């Protein structure tokens, strides 16, 4: 990935390590794990927005328990 990509991680990450990082690049959303930054998944902004809406609605809470 290019150096100009600005990766962002949640302020809720434990000590800032081992978390999911998100970036916007060329109209897509990129996701990676901070402990394996060479593996990047891409998705559209619309799909990511639907996922975030589901997270906010609690649809994925059972994965965090």
PQR file of N, CA, C, O and H, with PARSE charges and radii, in Angstrom:
ATOM      1  N   UNK A   1       0.833  -1.182   0.000 -0.4000 1.5000
ATOM      2  CA  UNK A   1       0.000   0.000   0.000 -0.0000 2.0000
ATOM      3  C   UNK A   1       0.880   1.249   0.000  0.5500 1.7000
ATOM      4  O   UNK A   1       2.032   1.235   0.435 -0.5500 1.4000
ATOM      5  N   UNK A   2       0.318   2.269  -0.479 -0.4000 1.5000
ATOM      6  CA  UNK A   2       1.031   3.525  -0.634 -0.0000 2.0000
ATOM      7  C   UNK A   2       1.223   4.241   0.705  0.5500 1.7000
ATOM      8  O   UNK A   2       0.406   4.105   1.615 -0.5500 1.4000
ATOM      9  H   UNK A   2      -0.618   2.281  -0.833  0.4000 1.0000
ATOM     10  N   UNK A   3       2.302   4.997   0.812 -0.4000 1.5000
ATOM     11  CA  UNK A   3       2.618   5.704   2.053 -0.0000 2.0000
ATOM     12  C   UNK A   3       1.617   6.815   2.360  0.5500 1.7000
ATOM     13  O   UNK A   3       1.475   7.198   3.521 -0.5500 1.4000
ATOM     14  H   UNK A   3       2.966   5.108   0.073  0.4000 1.0000
ATOM     15  N   UNK A   4       0.916   7.345   1.347 -0.4000 1.5000
ATOM     16  CA  UNK A   4      -0.015   8.445   1.600 -0.0000 2.0000
ATOM     17  C   UNK A   4      -1.329   7.997   2.236  0.5500 1.7000
ATOM     18  O   UNK A   4      -2.172   8.838   2.546 -0.5500 1.4000
ATOM     19  H   UNK A   4       1.031   7.033   0.404  0.4000 1.0000
ATOM     20  N   UNK A   5      -1.518   6.722   2.432 -0.4000 1.5000
ATOM     21  CA  UNK A   5      -2.738   6.239   3.078 -0.0000 2.0000
ATOM     22  C   UNK A   5      -2.658   6.545   4.572  0.5500 1.7000
ATOM     23  O   UNK A   5      -1.678   6.209   5.238 -0.5500 1.4000
ATOM     24  H   UNK A   5      -0.833   6.038   2.180  0.4000 1.0000
ATOM     25  N   UNK A   6      -3.711   7.190   5.087 -0.4000 1.5000
ATOM     26  CA  UNK A   6      -3.766   7.583   6.494 -0.0000 2.0000
ATOM     27  C   UNK A   6      -4.622   6.571   7.253  0.5500 1.7000
ATOM     28  O   UNK A   6      -5.849   6.677   7.261 -0.5500 1.4000
ATOM     29  H   UNK A   6      -4.507   7.463   4.547  0.4000 1.0000
ATOM     30  N   UNK A   7      -3.989   5.603   7.883 -0.4000 1.5000
ATOM     31  CA  UNK A   7      -4.696   4.567   8.629 -0.0000 2.0000
ATOM     32  C   UNK A   7      -5.183   5.130   9.954  0.5500 1.7000
ATOM     33  O   UNK A   7      -4.497   5.925  10.597 -0.5500 1.4000
ATOM     34  H   UNK A   7      -2.993   5.517   7.877  0.4000 1.0000
ATOM     35  N   UNK A   8      -6.376   4.708  10.353 -0.4000 1.5000
ATOM     36  CA  UNK A   8      -6.970   5.171  11.614 -0.0000 2.0000
ATOM     37  C   UNK A   8      -7.436   3.968  12.402  0.5500 1.7000
ATOM     38  O   UNK A   8      -8.018   3.035  11.849 -0.5500 1.4000
ATOM     39  H   UNK A   8      -6.933   4.062   9.831  0.4000 1.0000
ATOM     40  N   UNK A   9      -7.176   3.996  13.700 -0.4000 1.5000
ATOM     41  CA  UNK A   9      -7.686   2.930  14.564 -0.0000 2.0000
ATOM     42  C   UNK A   9      -8.500   3.540  15.689  0.5500 1.7000
ATOM     43  O   UNK A   9      -8.393   4.731  15.982 -0.5500 1.4000
ATOM     44  H   UNK A   9      -6.703   4.754  14.150  0.4000 1.0000
ATOM     45  N   UNK A  10      -9.295   2.722  16.298 -0.4000 1.5000
ATOM     46  CA  UNK A  10     -10.191   3.183  17.354 -0.0000 2.0000
ATOM     47  C   UNK A  10      -9.424   3.631  18.592  0.5500 1.7000
ATOM     48  O   UNK A  10      -8.398   3.053  18.950 -0.5500 1.4000
ATOM     49  H   UNK A  10      -9.382   1.754  16.060  0.4000 1.0000
ATOM     50  N   UNK A  11      -9.937   4.657  19.226 -0.4000 1.5000
ATOM     51  CA  UNK A  11      -9.355   5.097  20.493 -0.0000 2.0000
ATOM     52  C   UNK A  11      -9.650   4.095  21.606  0.5500 1.7000
ATOM     53  O   UNK A  11      -9.104   4.211  22.703 -0.5500 1.4000
ATOM     54  H   UNK A  11     -10.771   5.126  18.935  0.4000 1.0000
ATOM     55  N   UNK A  12     -10.508   3.113  21.333 -0.4000 1.5000
ATOM     56  CA  UNK A  12     -10.826   2.074  22.306 -0.0000 2.0000
ATOM     57  C   UNK A  12      -9.856   0.892  22.237  0.5500 1.7000
ATOM     58  O   UNK A  12      -9.993  -0.056  23.010 -0.5500 1.4000
ATOM     59  H   UNK A  12     -10.952   3.018  20.442  0.4000 1.0000
ATOM     60  N   UNK A  13      -8.886   0.930  21.332 -0.4000 1.5000
ATOM     61  CA  UNK A  13      -7.905  -0.149  21.214 -0.0000 2.0000
ATOM     62  C   UNK A  13      -7.093  -0.248  22.495  0.5500 1.7000
ATOM     63  O   UNK A  13      -6.700   0.764  23.076 -0.5500 1.4000
ATOM     64  H   UNK A  13      -8.775   1.700  20.704  0.4000 1.0000
ATOM     65  N   UNK A  14      -6.849  -1.465  22.924 -0.4000 1.5000
ATOM     66  CA  UNK A  14      -6.085  -1.681  24.148 -0.0000 2.0000
ATOM     67  C   UNK A  14      -4.626  -1.308  23.923  0.5500 1.7000
ATOM     68  O   UNK A  14      -3.893  -2.039  23.258 -0.5500 1.4000
ATOM     69  H   UNK A  14      -7.168  -2.287  22.452  0.4000 1.0000
ATOM     70  N   UNK A  15      -4.208  -0.193  24.464 -0.4000 1.5000
ATOM     71  CA  UNK A  15      -2.830   0.246  24.328 -0.0000 2.0000
ATOM     72  C   UNK A  15      -2.454   0.627  22.900  0.5500 1.7000
ATOM     73  O   UNK A  15      -1.279   0.859  22.616 -0.5500 1.4000
ATOM     74  H   UNK A  15      -4.803   0.401  25.005  0.4000 1.0000
ATOM     75  N   UNK A  16      -3.429   0.694  21.999 -0.4000 1.5000
ATOM     76  CA  UNK A  16      -3.153   1.072  20.616 -0.0000 2.0000
ATOM     77  C   UNK A  16      -2.587  -0.044  19.759  0.5500 1.7000
ATOM     78  O   UNK A  16      -2.235   0.187  18.602 -0.5500 1.4000
ATOM     79  H   UNK A  16      -4.383   0.505  22.230  0.4000 1.0000
ATOM     80  N   UNK A  17      -2.494  -1.242  20.299 -0.4000 1.5000
ATOM     81  CA  UNK A  17      -1.918  -2.357  19.539 -0.0000 2.0000
ATOM     82  C   UNK A  17      -2.988  -3.393  19.214  0.5500 1.7000
ATOM     83  O   UNK A  17      -4.036  -3.449  19.857 -0.5500 1.4000
ATOM     84  H   UNK A  17      -2.780  -1.429  21.239  0.4000 1.0000
ATOM     85  N   UNK A  18      -2.709  -4.195  18.227 -0.4000 1.5000
ATOM     86  CA  UNK A  18      -3.558  -5.307  17.819 -0.0000 2.0000
ATOM     87  C   UNK A  18      -5.018  -4.899  17.668  0.5500 1.7000
ATOM     88  O   UNK A  18      -5.881  -5.302  18.448 -0.5500 1.4000
ATOM     89  H   UNK A  18      -1.857  -4.150  17.705  0.4000 1.0000
ATOM     90  N   UNK A  19      -5.263  -4.108  16.666 -0.4000 1.5000
ATOM     91  CA  UNK A  19      -6.630  -3.686  16.409 -0.0000 2.0000
ATOM     92  C   UNK A  19      -6.849  -3.580  14.898  0.5500 1.7000
ATOM     93  O   UNK A  19      -5.913  -3.725  14.112 -0.5500 1.4000
ATOM     94  H   UNK A  19      -4.562  -3.781  16.033  0.4000 1.0000
ATOM     95  N   UNK A  20      -8.070  -3.331  14.517 -0.4000 1.5000
ATOM     96  CA  UNK A  20      -8.409  -3.124  13.124 -0.0000 2.0000
ATOM     97  C   UNK A  20      -8.166  -1.660  12.787  0.5500 1.7000
ATOM     98  O   UNK A  20      -8.539  -0.767  13.548 -0.5500 1.4000
ATOM     99  H   UNK A  20      -8.830  -3.214  15.156  0.4000 1.0000
ATOM    100  N   UNK A  21      -7.543  -1.423  11.650 -0.4000 1.5000
ATOM    101  CA  UNK A  21      -7.296  -0.073  11.170 -0.0000 2.0000
ATOM    102  C   UNK A  21      -8.098   0.151   9.894  0.5500 1.7000
ATOM    103  O   UNK A  21      -8.278  -0.771   9.098 -0.5500 1.4000
ATOM    104  H   UNK A  21      -7.240  -2.148  11.032  0.4000 1.0000
ATOM    105  N   UNK A  22      -8.576   1.368   9.702 -0.4000 1.5000
ATOM    106  CA  UNK A  22      -9.427   1.720   8.569 -0.0000 2.0000
ATOM    107  C   UNK A  22      -8.805   2.911   7.846  0.5500 1.7000
ATOM    108  O   UNK A  22      -8.206   3.785   8.472 -0.5500 1.4000
ATOM    109  H   UNK A  22      -8.430   2.117  10.348  0.4000 1.0000
ATOM    110  N   UNK A  23      -8.952   2.935   6.517 -0.4000 1.5000
ATOM    111  CA  UNK A  23      -8.507   4.083   5.726 -0.0000 2.0000
ATOM    112  C   UNK A  23      -9.413   4.222   4.510  0.5500 1.7000
ATOM    113  O   UNK A  23     -10.000   3.248   4.042 -0.5500 1.4000
ATOM    114  H   UNK A  23      -9.438   2.225   6.008  0.4000 1.0000
ATOM    115  N   UNK A  24      -9.514   5.436   4.013 -0.4000 1.5000
ATOM    116  CA  UNK A  24     -10.213   5.686   2.756 -0.0000 2.0000
ATOM    117  C   UNK A  24      -9.153   5.955   1.693  0.5500 1.7000
ATOM    118  O   UNK A  24      -8.218   6.724   1.915 -0.5500 1.4000
ATOM    119  H   UNK A  24      -9.037   6.227   4.394  0.4000 1.0000
ATOM    120  N   UNK A  25      -9.311   5.309   0.524 -0.4000 1.5000
ATOM    121  CA  UNK A  25      -8.319   5.471  -0.543 -0.0000 2.0000
ATOM    122  C   UNK A  25      -8.961   5.168  -1.885  0.5500 1.7000
ATOM    123  O   UNK A  25      -9.547   4.102  -2.074 -0.5500 1.4000
ATOM    124  H   UNK A  25     -10.070   4.684   0.343  0.4000 1.0000
ATOM    125  N   UNK A  26      -8.851   6.095  -2.807 -0.4000 1.5000
ATOM    126  CA  UNK A  26      -9.386   5.916  -4.172 -0.0000 2.0000
ATOM    127  C   UNK A  26     -10.852   5.514  -4.177  0.5500 1.7000
ATOM    128  O   UNK A  26     -11.261   4.677  -4.981 -0.5500 1.4000
ATOM    129  H   UNK A  26      -8.374   6.961  -2.654  0.4000 1.0000
ATOM    130  N   UNK A  27     -11.651   6.103  -3.286 -0.4000 1.5000
ATOM    131  CA  UNK A  27     -13.081   5.840  -3.262 -0.0000 2.0000
ATOM    132  C   UNK A  27     -13.491   4.553  -2.577  0.5500 1.7000
ATOM    133  O   UNK A  27     -14.674   4.215  -2.566 -0.5500 1.4000
ATOM    134  H   UNK A  27     -11.318   6.784  -2.633  0.4000 1.0000
ATOM    135  N   UNK A  28     -12.548   3.829  -2.009 -0.4000 1.5000
ATOM    136  CA  UNK A  28     -12.851   2.590  -1.301 -0.0000 2.0000
ATOM    137  C   UNK A  28     -12.447   2.713   0.164  0.5500 1.7000
ATOM    138  O   UNK A  28     -11.695   3.610   0.546 -0.5500 1.4000
ATOM    139  H   UNK A  28     -11.586   4.104  -2.018  0.4000 1.0000
ATOM    140  N   UNK A  29     -12.955   1.805   0.961 -0.4000 1.5000
ATOM    141  CA  UNK A  29     -12.551   1.691   2.361 -0.0000 2.0000
ATOM    142  C   UNK A  29     -11.605   0.508   2.472  0.5500 1.7000
ATOM    143  O   UNK A  29     -11.904  -0.586   1.993 -0.5500 1.4000
ATOM    144  H   UNK A  29     -13.566   1.076   0.651  0.4000 1.0000
ATOM    145  N   UNK A  30     -10.470   0.732   3.100 -0.4000 1.5000
ATOM    146  CA  UNK A  30      -9.470  -0.309   3.319 -0.0000 2.0000
ATOM    147  C   UNK A  30      -9.485  -0.691   4.790  0.5500 1.7000
ATOM    148  O   UNK A  30      -9.670   0.163   5.657 -0.5500 1.4000
ATOM    149  H   UNK A  30     -10.227   1.621   3.489  0.4000 1.0000
ATOM    150  N   UNK A  31      -9.292  -1.969   5.069 -0.4000 1.5000
ATOM    151  CA  UNK A  31      -9.230  -2.464   6.446 -0.0000 2.0000
ATOM    152  C   UNK A  31      -8.040  -3.401   6.574  0.5500 1.7000
ATOM    153  O   UNK A  31      -7.739  -4.171   5.663 -0.5500 1.4000
ATOM    154  H   UNK A  31      -9.142  -2.663   4.365  0.4000 1.0000
ATOM    155  N   UNK A  32      -7.373  -3.325   7.710 -0.4000 1.5000
ATOM    156  CA  UNK A  32      -6.270  -4.233   7.995 -0.0000 2.0000
ATOM    157  C   UNK A  32      -6.151  -4.412   9.500  0.5500 1.7000
ATOM    158  O   UNK A  32      -6.722  -3.640  10.270 -0.5500 1.4000
ATOM    159  H   UNK A  32      -7.618  -2.699   8.450  0.4000 1.0000
ATOM    160  N   UNK A  33      -5.412  -5.425   9.915 -0.4000 1.5000
ATOM    161  CA  UNK A  33      -5.112  -5.617  11.330 -0.0000 2.0000
ATOM    162  C   UNK A  33      -3.738  -5.027  11.593  0.5500 1.7000
ATOM    163  O   UNK A  33      -2.809  -5.243  10.815 -0.5500 1.4000
ATOM    164  H   UNK A  33      -4.948  -6.052   9.289  0.4000 1.0000
ATOM    165  N   UNK A  34      -3.604  -4.292  12.672 -0.4000 1.5000
ATOM    166  CA  UNK A  34      -2.343  -3.605  12.948 -0.0000 2.0000
ATOM    167  C   UNK A  34      -1.182  -4.580  13.121  0.5500 1.7000
ATOM    168  O   UNK A  34      -0.038  -4.221  12.842 -0.5500 1.4000
ATOM    169  H   UNK A  34      -4.359  -4.117  13.304  0.4000 1.0000
ATOM    170  N   UNK A  35      -1.450  -5.806  13.576 -0.4000 1.5000
ATOM    171  CA  UNK A  35      -0.363  -6.762  13.766 -0.0000 2.0000
ATOM    172  C   UNK A  35      -0.045  -7.548  12.492  0.5500 1.7000
ATOM    173  O   UNK A  35       0.876  -8.365  12.499 -0.5500 1.4000
ATOM    174  H   UNK A  35      -2.379  -6.097  13.803  0.4000 1.0000
ATOM    175  N   UNK A  36      -0.787  -7.323  11.393 -0.4000 1.5000
ATOM    176  CA  UNK A  36      -0.509  -7.943  10.097 -0.0000 2.0000
ATOM    177  C   UNK A  36      -0.863  -6.944   8.993  0.5500 1.7000
ATOM    178  O   UNK A  36      -1.791  -7.182   8.221 -0.5500 1.4000
ATOM    179  H   UNK A  36      -1.536  -6.660  11.387  0.4000 1.0000
ATOM    180  N   UNK A  37      -0.129  -5.822   8.913 -0.4000 1.5000
ATOM    181  CA  UNK A  37      -0.520  -4.714   8.037 -0.0000 2.0000
ATOM    182  C   UNK A  37      -0.413  -4.987   6.547  0.5500 1.7000
ATOM    183  O   UNK A  37      -0.903  -4.190   5.747 -0.5500 1.4000
ATOM    184  H   UNK A  37       0.625  -5.628   9.541  0.4000 1.0000
ATOM    185  N   UNK A  38       0.205  -6.076   6.153 -0.4000 1.5000
ATOM    186  CA  UNK A  38       0.330  -6.378   4.726 -0.0000 2.0000
ATOM    187  C   UNK A  38      -0.912  -7.023   4.136  0.5500 1.7000
ATOM    188  O   UNK A  38      -1.037  -7.114   2.915 -0.5500 1.4000
ATOM    189  H   UNK A  38       0.603  -6.724   6.803  0.4000 1.0000
ATOM    190  N   UNK A  39      -1.834  -7.474   4.981 -0.4000 1.5000
ATOM    191  CA  UNK A  39      -3.085  -8.072   4.513 -0.0000 2.0000
ATOM    192  C   UNK A  39      -4.167  -7.005   4.609  0.5500 1.7000
ATOM    193  O   UNK A  39      -4.550  -6.596   5.705 -0.5500 1.4000
ATOM    194  H   UNK A  39      -1.732  -7.401   5.973  0.4000 1.0000
ATOM    195  N   UNK A  40      -4.654  -6.557   3.461 -0.4000 1.5000
ATOM    196  CA  UNK A  40      -5.623  -5.467   3.400 -0.0000 2.0000
ATOM    197  C   UNK A  40      -6.881  -5.951   2.685  0.5500 1.7000
ATOM    198  O   UNK A  40      -6.804  -6.577   1.627 -0.5500 1.4000
ATOM    199  H   UNK A  40      -4.343  -6.889   2.571  0.4000 1.0000
ATOM    200  N   UNK A  41      -8.028  -5.656   3.268 -0.4000 1.5000
ATOM    201  CA  UNK A  41      -9.327  -5.949   2.669 -0.0000 2.0000
ATOM    202  C   UNK A  41      -9.938  -4.642   2.204  0.5500 1.7000
ATOM    203  O   UNK A  41      -9.825  -3.625   2.888 -0.5500 1.4000
ATOM    204  H   UNK A  41      -8.090  -5.148   4.127  0.4000 1.0000
ATOM    205  N   UNK A  42     -10.587  -4.656   1.042 -0.4000 1.5000
ATOM    206  CA  UNK A  42     -11.238  -3.444   0.545 -0.0000 2.0000
ATOM    207  C   UNK A  42     -12.734  -3.664   0.440  0.5500 1.7000
ATOM    208  O   UNK A  42     -13.199  -4.785   0.235 -0.5500 1.4000
ATOM    209  H   UNK A  42     -10.679  -5.482   0.486  0.4000 1.0000
ATOM    210  N   UNK A  43     -13.476  -2.587   0.581 -0.4000 1.5000
ATOM    211  CA  UNK A  43     -14.919  -2.619   0.411 -0.0000 2.0000
ATOM    212  C   UNK A  43     -15.383  -1.248  -0.064  0.5500 1.7000
ATOM    213  O   UNK A  43     -14.617  -0.284  -0.051 -0.5500 1.4000
ATOM    214  H   UNK A  43     -13.098  -1.676   0.747  0.4000 1.0000
ATOM    215  N   UNK A  44     -16.616  -1.171  -0.475 -0.4000 1.5000
ATOM    216  CA  UNK A  44     -17.157   0.114  -0.920 -0.0000 2.0000
ATOM    217  C   UNK A  44     -17.587   0.940   0.289  0.5500 1.7000
ATOM    218  O   UNK A  44     -17.786   0.410   1.383 -0.5500 1.4000
ATOM    219  H   UNK A  44     -17.238  -1.953  -0.485  0.4000 1.0000
ATOM    220  N   UNK A  45     -17.727   2.234   0.074 -0.4000 1.5000
ATOM    221  CA  UNK A  45     -18.211   3.109   1.143 -0.0000 2.0000
ATOM    222  C   UNK A  45     -19.635   2.729   1.557  0.5500 1.7000
ATOM    223  O   UNK A  45     -19.964   2.782   2.742 -0.5500 1.4000
ATOM    224  H   UNK A  45     -17.566   2.665  -0.814  0.4000 1.0000
ATOM    225  N   UNK A  46     -20.479   2.349   0.600 -0.4000 1.5000
ATOM    226  CA  UNK A  46     -21.860   1.970   0.923 -0.0000 2.0000
ATOM    227  C   UNK A  46     -21.911   0.721   1.787  0.5500 1.7000
ATOM    228  O   UNK A  46     -22.672   0.668   2.754 -0.5500 1.4000
ATOM    229  H   UNK A  46     -20.211   2.306  -0.363  0.4000 1.0000
ATOM    230  N   UNK A  47     -21.119  -0.273   1.456 -0.4000 1.5000
ATOM    231  CA  UNK A  47     -21.098  -1.503   2.260 -0.0000 2.0000
ATOM    232  C   UNK A  47     -20.554  -1.229   3.655  0.5500 1.7000
ATOM    233  O   UNK A  47     -21.059  -1.763   4.642 -0.5500 1.4000
ATOM    234  H   UNK A  47     -20.500  -0.229   0.671  0.4000 1.0000
ATOM    235  N   UNK A  48     -19.520  -0.394   3.731 -0.4000 1.5000
ATOM    236  CA  UNK A  48     -18.963  -0.064   5.038 -0.0000 2.0000
ATOM    237  C   UNK A  48     -19.972   0.720   5.878  0.5500 1.7000
ATOM    238  O   UNK A  48     -20.094   0.491   7.081 -0.5500 1.4000
ATOM    239  H   UNK A  48     -19.110   0.040   2.929  0.4000 1.0000
ATOM    240  N   UNK A  49     -20.689   1.641   5.243 -0.4000 1.5000
ATOM    241  CA  UNK A  49     -21.721   2.416   5.957 -0.0000 2.0000
ATOM    242  C   UNK A  49     -22.804   1.495   6.507  0.5500 1.7000
ATOM    243  O   UNK A  49     -23.283   1.703   7.621 -0.5500 1.4000
ATOM    244  H   UNK A  49     -20.590   1.826   4.265  0.4000 1.0000
ATOM    245  N   UNK A  50     -23.195   0.476   5.738 -0.4000 1.5000
ATOM    246  CA  UNK A  50     -24.195  -0.485   6.208 -0.0000 2.0000
ATOM    247  C   UNK A  50     -23.653  -1.274   7.402  0.5500 1.7000
ATOM    248  O   UNK A  50     -24.383  -1.535   8.358 -0.5500 1.4000
ATOM    249  H   UNK A  50     -22.805   0.307   4.833  0.4000 1.0000
ATOM    250  N   UNK A  51     -22.384  -1.648   7.345 -0.4000 1.5000
ATOM    251  CA  UNK A  51     -21.769  -2.371   8.457 -0.0000 2.0000
ATOM    252  C   UNK A  51     -21.725  -1.499   9.712  0.5500 1.7000
ATOM    253  O   UNK A  51     -22.081  -1.959  10.797 -0.5500 1.4000
ATOM    254  H   UNK A  51     -21.791  -1.435   6.568  0.4000 1.0000
ATOM    255  N   UNK A  52     -21.293  -0.254   9.574 -0.4000 1.5000
ATOM    256  CA  UNK A  52     -21.226   0.663  10.725 -0.0000 2.0000
ATOM    257  C   UNK A  52     -22.613   0.865  11.327  0.5500 1.7000
ATOM    258  O   UNK A  52     -22.757   0.910  12.549 -0.5500 1.4000
ATOM    259  H   UNK A  52     -21.003   0.119   8.693  0.4000 1.0000
ATOM    260  N   UNK A  53     -23.632   0.986  10.481 -0.4000 1.5000
ATOM    261  CA  UNK A  53     -25.003   1.123  10.986 -0.0000 2.0000
ATOM    262  C   UNK A  53     -25.395  -0.107  11.795  0.5500 1.7000
ATOM    263  O   UNK A  53     -26.043   0.018  12.834 -0.5500 1.4000
ATOM    264  H   UNK A  53     -23.515   0.950   9.489  0.4000 1.0000
ATOM    265  N   UNK A  54     -25.010  -1.291  11.332 -0.4000 1.5000
ATOM    266  CA  UNK A  54     -25.284  -2.522  12.070 -0.0000 2.0000
ATOM    267  C   UNK A  54     -24.554  -2.563  13.402  0.5500 1.7000
ATOM    268  O   UNK A  54     -25.107  -3.012  14.406 -0.5500 1.4000
ATOM    269  H   UNK A  54     -24.483  -1.392  10.488  0.4000 1.0000
ATOM    270  N   UNK A  55     -23.309  -2.093  13.408 -0.4000 1.5000
ATOM    271  CA  UNK A  55     -22.545  -2.033  14.662 -0.0000 2.0000
ATOM    272  C   UNK A  55     -23.233  -1.096  15.649  0.5500 1.7000
ATOM    273  O   UNK A  55     -23.405  -1.435  16.820 -0.5500 1.4000
ATOM    274  H   UNK A  55     -22.861  -1.729  12.592  0.4000 1.0000
ATOM    275  N   UNK A  56     -23.621   0.076  15.175 -0.4000 1.5000
ATOM    276  CA  UNK A  56     -24.301   1.041  16.038 -0.0000 2.0000
ATOM    277  C   UNK A  56     -25.614   0.499  16.576  0.5500 1.7000
ATOM    278  O   UNK A  56     -26.018   0.843  17.687 -0.5500 1.4000
ATOM    279  H   UNK A  56     -23.481   0.352  14.224  0.4000 1.0000
ATOM    280  N   UNK A  57     -26.287  -0.347  15.799 -0.4000 1.5000
ATOM    281  CA  UNK A  57     -27.569  -0.919  16.220 -0.0000 2.0000
ATOM    282  C   UNK A  57     -27.387  -2.139  17.133  0.5500 1.7000
ATOM    283  O   UNK A  57     -28.366  -2.693  17.632 -0.5500 1.4000
ATOM    284  H   UNK A  57     -25.959  -0.626  14.897  0.4000 1.0000
ATOM    285  N   UNK A  58     -26.121  -2.558  17.350 -0.4000 1.5000
ATOM    286  CA  UNK A  58     -25.874  -3.685  18.235 -0.0000 2.0000
ATOM    287  C   UNK A  58     -25.974  -5.044  17.582  0.5500 1.7000
ATOM    288  O   UNK A  58     -25.958  -6.059  18.278 -0.5500 1.4000
ATOM    289  H   UNK A  58     -25.326  -2.108  16.944  0.4000 1.0000
ATOM    290  N   UNK A  59     -26.079  -5.097  16.250 -0.4000 1.5000
ATOM    291  CA  UNK A  59     -26.266  -6.367  15.548 -0.0000 2.0000
ATOM    292  C   UNK A  59     -25.073  -7.317  15.675  0.5500 1.7000
ATOM    293  O   UNK A  59     -25.221  -8.521  15.468 -0.5500 1.4000
ATOM    294  H   UNK A  59     -26.093  -4.273  15.685  0.4000 1.0000
ATOM    295  N   UNK A  60     -23.903  -6.794  16.010 -0.4000 1.5000
ATOM    296  CA  UNK A  60     -22.702  -7.621  16.058 -0.0000 2.0000
ATOM    297  C   UNK A  60     -22.123  -7.746  17.468  0.5500 1.7000
ATOM    298  O   UNK A  60     -21.010  -8.240  17.646 -0.5500 1.4000
ATOM    299  H   UNK A  60     -23.782  -5.816  16.178  0.4000 1.0000
ATOM    300  N   UNK A  61     -22.877  -7.301  18.457 -0.4000 1.5000
ATOM    301  CA  UNK A  61     -22.394  -7.328  19.832 -0.0000 2.0000
ATOM    302  C   UNK A  61     -21.974  -8.733  20.278  0.5500 1.7000
ATOM    303  O   UNK A  61     -21.031  -8.878  21.055 -0.5500 1.4000
ATOM    304  H   UNK A  61     -23.781  -6.899  18.312  0.4000 1.0000
ATOM    305  N   UNK A  62     -22.660  -9.754  19.796 -0.4000 1.5000
ATOM    306  CA  UNK A  62     -22.346 -11.114  20.237 -0.0000 2.0000
ATOM    307  C   UNK A  62     -20.949 -11.555  19.798  0.5500 1.7000
ATOM    308  O   UNK A  62     -20.414 -12.511  20.361 -0.5500 1.4000
ATOM    309  H   UNK A  62     -23.426  -9.636  19.165  0.4000 1.0000
ATOM    310  N   UNK A  63     -20.346 -10.896  18.819 -0.4000 1.5000
ATOM    311  CA  UNK A  63     -18.984 -11.244  18.412 -0.0000 2.0000
ATOM    312  C   UNK A  63     -17.946 -10.696  19.390  0.5500 1.7000
ATOM    313  O   UNK A  63     -16.823 -11.198  19.444 -0.5500 1.4000
ATOM    314  H   UNK A  63     -20.781 -10.120  18.362  0.4000 1.0000
ATOM    315  N   UNK A  64     -18.307  -9.687  20.152 -0.4000 1.5000
ATOM    316  CA  UNK A  64     -17.350  -9.047  21.074 -0.0000 2.0000
ATOM    317  C   UNK A  64     -17.393  -9.672  22.464  0.5500 1.7000
ATOM    318  O   UNK A  64     -16.587  -9.301  23.318 -0.5500 1.4000
ATOM    319  H   UNK A  64     -19.219  -9.280  20.108  0.4000 1.0000
ATOM    320  N   UNK A  65     -18.274 -10.573  22.711 -0.4000 1.5000
ATOM    321  CA  UNK A  65     -18.373 -11.183  24.055 -0.0000 2.0000
ATOM    322  C   UNK A  65     -17.579 -12.442  24.164  0.5500 1.7000
ATOM    323  O   UNK A  65     -17.559 -13.069  25.223 -0.5500 1.4000
ATOM    324  H   UNK A  65     -18.929 -10.874  22.017  0.4000 1.0000
TER
END
